[in-house]
Amino acid sequence: MGGRSVGGRAANIRLRQRIAHQSMKELMEEAAVREKTPPSRDVNKCEACGFKARYKFIRCPECGEVRKNG
């Protein structure tokens, strides 16, 4: 019968909890920064068909052309 020792298993659980806490903390800090910055009101335009939108898009919803510069 093999398997992990009790001490090794407990160490693994503590390590996973520490990593989860750190990444959640970073995630919450990034969300706070995003909320502090005002949303962009710039108009994004598709070069191929001239479609305009106030949100960023990678692929044009009208013609399906992929934007070259974000």
SVG drawing of the C-alpha trace seen along z (x, -y; Angstrom):
<svg xmlns="http://www.w3.org/2000/svg" viewBox="-23 -59 29 61">
<polyline fill="none" stroke="black" stroke-width="0.4" points="0.0,0.0 1.5,-3.2 0.5,-6.8 1.4,-10.1 2.3,-10.6 0.0,-12.6 2.6,-15.4 3.2,-15.6 -0.5,-15.9 -0.9,-18.6 2.0,-20.6 0.4,-20.3 -2.9,-21.6 -1.3,-24.6 0.7,-25.4 -2.4,-25.3 -4.3,-27.6 -1.4,-30.1 -1.3,-30.2 -5.0,-30.6 -5.0,-33.5 -2.2,-35.3 -3.7,-35.0 -7.1,-36.1 -5.4,-39.1 -3.8,-40.1 -7.1,-39.6 -8.9,-41.9 -6.2,-44.5 -6.4,-44.5 -10.2,-44.8 -9.9,-47.8 -7.5,-49.5 -9.9,-48.9 -12.8,-50.4 -10.7,-53.5 -9.9,-54.2 -12.7,-55.7 -14.0,-53.7 -12.8,-54.7 -15.2,-56.7 -13.0,-56.4 -14.6,-55.3 -13.1,-52.2 -13.4,-51.9 -13.0,-49.0 -10.6,-49.8 -12.2,-47.4 -15.9,-48.4 -16.0,-51.5 -18.0,-50.0 -17.8,-52.2 -18.2,-51.1 -17.5,-52.6 -16.1,-49.2 -12.9,-47.5 -13.3,-44.6 -10.8,-42.1 -13.0,-40.9 -15.4,-43.2 -19.0,-42.2 -20.1,-43.5 -17.6,-42.1 -15.6,-39.7 -12.3,-41.3 -9.6,-40.9 -8.1,-44.2 -4.4,-44.5 -3.6,-47.0 -5.7,-46.4"/>
</svg>
